[in-house]
């Protein structure tokens, strides 16, 4: 690389200020990829250095880019200046549309279909190959297909798991309307509304000390971690009062659930005549769990303190406690927590802050809304 290469038409000769600017772009590593690439091309092509500059083939091989890109960058510098050379190439006229009308509709239908055997989902390369095999177009690039799919808001490389409710289900709408009726009752201190839900948190220890954040650099944690068990979290949330309590337990059993209800009835709402309890259809969320944990008379006493309401199967979104668990996950649990004691301390601090602020949920969805917006869930009576 020390010898001067063959003569080129557009000679790159940078002054000290220009080299300093380009070296600064590379050193920070910030900016668009094309801008960083062009800065590297110009620095290697610069003949004002001791090495006389690299030729186009050497630059192309070293930076894994095309000869045309190197040539074009040289020419832009000589003819238009440094800023023009670092700018993205603009097209005077938009490229012709390969997928238009019927061809675009066929591409969309293909992207929404099942992928080939052996593949979890369509990729742009698979679609590129398939549209040619089907004779939709003679040739296409993955970038063209990507632009067409983006225009139609399609993302075949992504999928989401979702709770899909049944259609025309009397059981679903009966449970839904029961819960919505409870939510719209006037507030009564003697009959509080309490929603219950639960989740789990994997406990993980750091294997190396994290590097804290500093100006120009985000906080960094090693990708390796040590598993340290799983904890269960029971969320009980009274939306009218803006009060919540999170019980952190080692397991999620019927007995754990029963003790959460006993604390709710005898400690947190001991003065209530009756508690409207809204919860999901988990296997432990039953009166029977109380009989697994307490003598029959005690289990019956606790069970009678509650008016039991269940969200429909595949309708857990109707549980307001699930909204509060989402806030807990984002604000408190979205990090590595090493052990049970730390989890209890952190969750207790979060809970106290939320309770001090009396953070509430402003629920708007009513039975009237359900009968309009979710009409497809209701059986059609002849």
C-alpha positions as MATLAB code, in Angstrom:
seq = 'XXXXXXXXXXXXXXXXXXXXXXXXXXXXXXXXXXXXXXXXXXXXXXXXXXXXXXXXXXXXXXXXXXXXXXXXXXXXXXXXXXXXXXXXXXXXXXXXXXXXXXXXXXXXXXXXXXXXXXXXXXXXXXXXXXXXXXXXXXXXXXXXXXXXXXXXXXXXXXXXXXXXXXXXXXXXXXXXXXXXXXXXXXXXXXXXXXXXXXXXXXXXXXXXXXXXXXXXXXXXXXXXXXXXXXXXXXXXXXXXXXXXXXXXXXXXXXXXXXXXXXXXXXXXXXXXXXXXXXXXXXXXXXXXXXXXXXXXXXXXXXXXXXXXXXXXXXXXXXXXXXXXXXXXXXXXXXXXXXXXXXXXXXXXXXXXXXXXXXXXXXXXXXXXXXXXXXXXXXXXXX';
ca = [
       0.000    0.000    0.000;
       3.007    2.311    0.362;
       3.585    2.760   -3.367;
       1.618    5.203   -5.446;
      -1.029    3.494   -7.563;
      -1.907    4.120  -11.203;
      -3.065    7.556  -12.292;
      -6.784    8.301  -11.883;
      -8.986   10.888  -13.528;
     -10.315   12.439  -10.319;
      -7.479   12.965   -7.825;
      -8.430   13.374   -4.164;
      -6.221   15.954   -2.453;
      -7.450   16.964    1.008;
      -6.204   19.851    3.097;
      -5.584   19.531    6.847;
      -9.028   20.889    7.781;
     -10.849   18.471    5.464;
      -8.898   15.475    6.787;
      -9.669   16.543   10.345;
     -13.373   16.758    9.509;
     -13.426   13.298    7.906;
     -11.443   11.719   10.731;
     -13.877   13.253   13.212;
     -16.827   11.648   11.392;
     -15.197    8.210   11.586;
     -13.967    8.621   15.151;
     -17.396    9.420   16.578;
     -19.061    6.697   14.508;
     -22.252    8.737   14.458;
     -24.169    9.511   11.326;
     -25.589    7.617    8.386;
     -23.719    4.552    7.121;
     -23.291    6.028    3.636;
     -21.642    9.148    5.132;
     -19.171    7.050    7.144;
     -18.347    4.977    4.050;
     -17.684    8.036    1.910;
     -15.450    9.540    4.602;
     -13.352    6.366    4.631;
     -13.142    6.330    0.824;
     -11.881    9.906    0.674;
      -9.295    9.387    3.414;
      -7.859    6.322    1.700;
      -7.876    8.031   -1.711;
      -6.135   11.180   -0.438;
      -2.820   11.690   -2.302;
      -1.583   14.338    0.116;
      -0.440   11.653    2.562;
       2.881    9.819    2.533;
       1.270    6.769    0.930;
       0.057    8.756   -2.119;
      -3.475    7.424   -1.710;
      -4.972    4.033   -2.557;
      -6.326    3.165   -5.980;
      -9.996    2.342   -6.584;
      -9.523   -1.437   -6.550;
      -7.710   -1.366   -3.218;
     -10.356    0.853   -1.648;
     -13.188   -1.248   -3.059;
     -11.710   -4.451   -1.635;
     -10.802   -2.992    1.751;
     -14.163   -1.325    2.364;
     -16.247   -4.014    0.639;
     -17.960   -1.551   -1.650;
     -18.320   -1.230   -5.416;
     -15.836    0.412   -7.758;
     -18.593    2.684   -9.022;
     -19.178    4.019   -5.501;
     -15.475    4.831   -5.096;
     -15.335    6.482   -8.534;
     -18.504    8.501   -7.915;
     -17.226    9.728   -4.530;
     -13.946   10.901   -6.093;
     -15.794   12.740   -8.850;
     -18.217   14.457   -6.468;
     -15.342   15.730   -4.341;
     -13.439   17.157   -7.332;
     -16.458   18.630   -9.125;
     -18.784   19.639   -6.260;
     -16.759   19.787   -3.030;
     -16.562   17.880    0.235;
     -20.129   18.335    1.479;
     -21.575   17.171   -1.858;
     -19.298   14.138   -1.791;
     -20.535   13.183    1.685;
     -24.205   13.654    0.804;
     -26.532   10.862   -0.291;
     -26.969   10.485   -4.018;
     -30.339   11.872   -5.081;
     -32.287   10.626   -8.067;
     -33.744   13.245  -10.369;
     -36.602   10.953  -11.356;
     -38.194    8.239   -9.232;
     -37.530    4.643  -10.288;
     -40.229    2.989  -12.380;
     -42.863    1.083  -10.442;
     -42.446   -2.627  -11.054;
     -45.466   -3.556   -8.962;
     -48.523   -1.649  -10.029;
     -52.195   -2.475  -10.053;
     -52.781   -6.211  -10.459;
     -49.114   -7.118   -9.882;
     -49.083   -5.229   -6.577;
     -52.261   -7.010   -5.471;
     -50.659  -10.386   -6.246;
     -47.549   -9.468   -4.256;
     -49.682   -8.457   -1.255;
     -51.665  -11.709   -1.448;
     -48.417  -13.676   -1.602;
     -46.919  -11.859    1.399;
     -50.081  -12.610    3.415;
     -50.041  -16.319    2.511;
     -48.278  -19.201    4.252;
     -44.490  -19.168    3.717;
     -42.730  -22.061    1.932;
     -42.140  -25.265    3.884;
     -39.119  -24.997    6.110;
     -39.533  -21.250    6.714;
     -41.251  -19.543    9.633;
     -42.168  -16.442    7.617;
     -41.651  -14.705    4.285;
     -38.421  -12.750    3.871;
     -37.794  -10.155    1.178;
     -35.382  -12.548   -0.573;
     -37.960  -15.348   -0.575;
     -40.589  -13.014   -2.003;
     -38.113  -11.766   -4.615;
     -37.521  -15.317   -5.798;
     -41.165  -16.368   -5.652;
     -42.651  -13.463   -7.660;
     -40.303  -14.350  -10.530;
     -41.134  -18.074  -10.290;
     -44.866  -17.297  -10.423;
     -44.390  -15.008  -13.414;
     -45.772  -11.956  -11.584;
     -42.758   -9.962  -12.819;
     -39.681  -10.841  -14.888;
     -37.283   -9.546  -12.249;
     -37.413   -7.671   -8.949;
     -35.112   -6.620   -6.133;
     -35.694   -7.086   -2.429;
     -35.553   -3.310   -1.955;
     -38.382   -2.817   -4.479;
     -40.479   -5.457   -2.743;
     -39.703   -3.855    0.616;
     -40.887   -0.434   -0.578;
     -44.112   -1.920   -1.959;
     -44.873   -3.779    1.271;
     -44.042   -0.715    3.374;
     -46.446    1.376    1.320;
     -49.187   -1.140    2.154;
     -48.152   -1.331    5.834;
     -47.223   -5.020    5.548;
     -44.417   -6.563    7.627;
     -44.185  -10.273    6.756;
     -40.963  -10.610    8.776;
     -42.875   -9.798   11.973;
     -45.622  -11.625   13.828;
     -47.295  -11.144   17.199;
     -49.007  -13.517   19.579;
     -52.406  -12.214   20.521;
     -55.400  -13.389   22.494;
     -58.057  -13.857   19.823;
     -61.629  -13.859   21.218;
     -64.206  -16.271   19.792;
     -66.962  -15.077   17.492;
     -70.647  -15.110   18.466;
     -69.926  -16.448   21.960;
     -72.700  -16.108   24.522;
     -70.312  -17.155   27.321;
     -67.835  -14.433   26.341;
     -70.348  -11.591   26.219;
     -72.081  -12.703   29.423;
     -68.819  -12.548   31.401;
     -67.783   -9.322   29.653;
     -71.046   -7.523   30.459;
     -70.900   -8.708   34.067;
     -67.421   -7.182   34.497;
     -68.374   -3.969   32.680;
     -71.433   -3.579   34.916;
     -69.222   -3.798   38.001;
     -66.878   -1.166   36.568;
     -69.702    1.337   36.043;
     -71.251    1.047   39.507;
     -71.061    4.213   41.617;
     -68.190    4.203   44.088;
     -69.188    2.708   47.443;
     -66.520    2.555   50.225;
     -68.467   -0.281   51.854;
     -68.284   -2.317   48.640;
     -64.880   -1.602   47.033;
     -63.920   -2.802   43.576;
     -60.650   -4.774   43.563;
     -59.025   -6.324   40.501;
     -56.502   -9.162   40.845;
     -53.925  -10.423   38.367;
     -50.562  -12.104   38.542;
     -47.298  -12.390   36.641;
     -43.816  -13.789   37.096;
     -40.326  -12.319   37.065;
     -37.162  -14.245   36.262;
     -34.384  -13.325   38.683;
     -31.002  -12.816   37.002;
     -27.581  -11.951   38.391;
     -24.917   -9.999   36.532;
     -21.785  -12.001   35.718;
     -19.721   -8.852   35.128;
     -20.089   -5.397   36.606;
     -22.185   -3.150   34.298;
     -20.591    0.000   32.884;
     -22.645    3.064   33.896;
     -23.875    5.644   31.431;
     -21.718    8.656   30.654;
     -21.947   11.503   28.114;
     -21.905   10.079   24.595;
     -22.199    6.456   25.768;
     -25.231    4.519   27.030;
     -25.088    2.188   30.011;
     -23.767   -1.233   29.052;
     -24.399   -4.662   30.573;
     -22.761   -7.908   29.555;
     -25.038  -10.169   27.527;
     -24.260  -13.100   29.838;
     -26.194  -13.462   33.074;
     -26.829  -16.046   35.786;
     -30.344  -17.329   36.389;
     -31.425  -17.201   40.011;
     -34.960  -18.595   40.028;
     -38.393  -17.139   39.346;
     -40.681  -15.113   41.588;
     -44.460  -14.720   41.340;
     -46.170  -11.361   41.771;
     -49.832  -10.992   42.750;
     -51.236   -7.555   41.880;
     -54.369   -6.374   43.699;
     -55.591   -3.001   42.470;
     -58.480   -0.838   43.648;
     -58.982    1.556   40.715;
     -61.430    3.902   42.477;
     -59.060    4.500   45.405;
     -55.879    4.574   43.324;
     -54.455    1.927   45.644;
     -52.520   -1.199   44.833;
     -50.575   -3.911   46.649;
     -48.122   -6.380   45.114;
     -47.446   -9.627   46.962;
     -44.089  -11.144   45.956;
     -43.997  -14.905   46.495;
     -41.692  -17.759   45.611;
     -44.468  -19.760   43.910;
     -47.833  -19.356   42.248;
     -50.016  -21.985   43.906;
     -53.584  -22.199   45.155;
     -52.319  -21.712   48.715;
     -50.391  -18.550   47.761;
     -53.520  -17.194   46.069;
     -55.634  -18.022   49.135;
     -53.313  -16.088   51.456;
     -53.453  -13.063   49.133;
     -57.267  -13.099   49.408;
     -57.126  -13.435   53.205;
     -54.850  -10.379   53.468;
     -57.155   -8.494   51.118;
     -60.259   -9.316   53.188;
     -58.827   -9.063   56.712;
     -56.137   -6.380   56.417;
     -56.471   -4.123   53.390;
     -60.308   -3.950   53.284;
     -61.237   -5.237   56.727;
     -64.080   -2.704   57.139;
     -65.770   -3.462   53.806;
     -69.131   -5.214   53.842;
     -68.398   -6.942   50.503;
     -65.567   -6.783   47.986;
     -66.250   -6.949   44.244;
     -63.369   -9.120   43.039;
     -62.549   -9.092   39.303;
     -59.993  -11.622   38.093;
     -58.983  -13.864   35.198;
     -59.947  -17.489   34.651;
     -56.751  -19.063   35.979;
     -57.033  -22.516   37.499;
     -56.147  -21.276   41.000;
     -58.582  -18.353   40.975;
     -61.370  -20.357   42.599;
     -63.117  -20.629   45.953;
     -61.647  -24.125   46.205;
     -58.172  -22.633   46.703;
     -59.303  -21.246   50.054;
     -60.249  -24.747   51.200;
     -56.743  -25.968   50.322;
     -55.199  -23.355   52.616;
     -57.637  -22.988   55.558;
     -60.103  -25.019   57.621;
     -63.620  -25.170   56.093;
     -65.180  -22.546   58.362;
     -62.354  -20.073   57.749;
     -62.370  -20.738   53.997;
     -66.160  -20.152   53.861;
     -65.831  -16.935   55.871;
     -63.188  -15.509   53.509;
     -65.037  -16.627   50.359;
     -68.232  -14.914   51.528;
     -66.394  -11.598   51.831;
     -66.134  -11.467   48.040;
     -68.517  -11.115   45.141;
     -66.680  -13.112   42.458;
     -66.480  -11.804   38.876;
     -64.430  -13.388   36.094;
     -63.260  -11.878   32.842;
     -64.209  -14.059   29.846;
     -61.758  -16.611   28.497;
     -59.537  -14.874   25.914;
     -60.694  -11.558   27.377;
     -58.106  -10.797   30.058;
     -57.792   -7.247   28.651;
     -60.980   -6.521   30.614;
     -59.054   -6.882   33.880;
     -57.894   -3.438   35.015;
     -55.192   -5.074   37.153;
     -53.546   -6.172   33.902;
     -53.105   -2.478   33.003;
     -51.407   -1.860   36.343;
     -49.145   -4.887   35.855;
     -48.100   -3.391   32.523;
     -47.065   -0.180   34.303;
     -45.146   -2.213   36.893;
     -43.338   -4.140   34.149;
     -42.284   -0.968   32.316;
     -41.357    1.182   35.290;
     -39.871   -1.328   37.725;
     -39.284   -4.835   36.338;
     -37.669   -3.972   33.002;
     -34.119   -4.738   34.181;
     -32.064   -7.493   35.750;
     -33.027   -8.100   39.374;
     -30.714  -10.555   41.153;
     -32.729  -12.049   44.014;
     -36.048  -12.278   45.835;
     -35.121   -9.746   48.532;
     -34.119   -7.098   45.997;
     -37.311   -7.703   44.033;
     -39.435   -7.223   47.159;
     -37.610   -3.985   48.033;
     -37.899   -2.526   44.537;
     -41.556   -3.484   44.096;
     -42.435   -2.087   47.526;
     -40.803    1.247   46.651;
     -42.665    1.388   43.326;
     -45.952    0.527   45.033;
     -45.515    3.212   47.674;
     -44.763    5.867   45.054;
     -47.833    4.925   43.015;
     -50.061    4.852   46.088;
     -48.752    8.207   47.322;
     -49.662    9.670   43.927;
     -53.042    7.857   44.046;
     -52.527    6.839   40.415;
     -55.863    5.678   39.017;
     -57.161    4.085   35.840;
     -59.805    6.048   33.977;
     -61.852    3.231   32.441;
     -64.171    4.382   29.622;
     -65.324    1.163   27.928;
     -68.970    0.383   28.796;
     -71.579   -2.231   27.943;
     -73.072    0.201   25.424;
     -69.692    0.489   23.700;
     -69.303   -3.303   23.684;
     -72.686   -3.826   22.012;
     -71.636   -1.420   19.272;
     -67.919   -1.997   18.742;
     -67.861   -5.727   19.533;
     -71.130   -6.675   17.907;
     -69.456   -9.627   16.149;
     -68.988  -11.286   19.569;
     -72.719  -11.391   20.227;
     -74.821  -14.336   18.962;
     -77.247  -13.298   16.249;
     -80.803  -14.034   17.341;
     -83.093  -15.048   14.463;
];
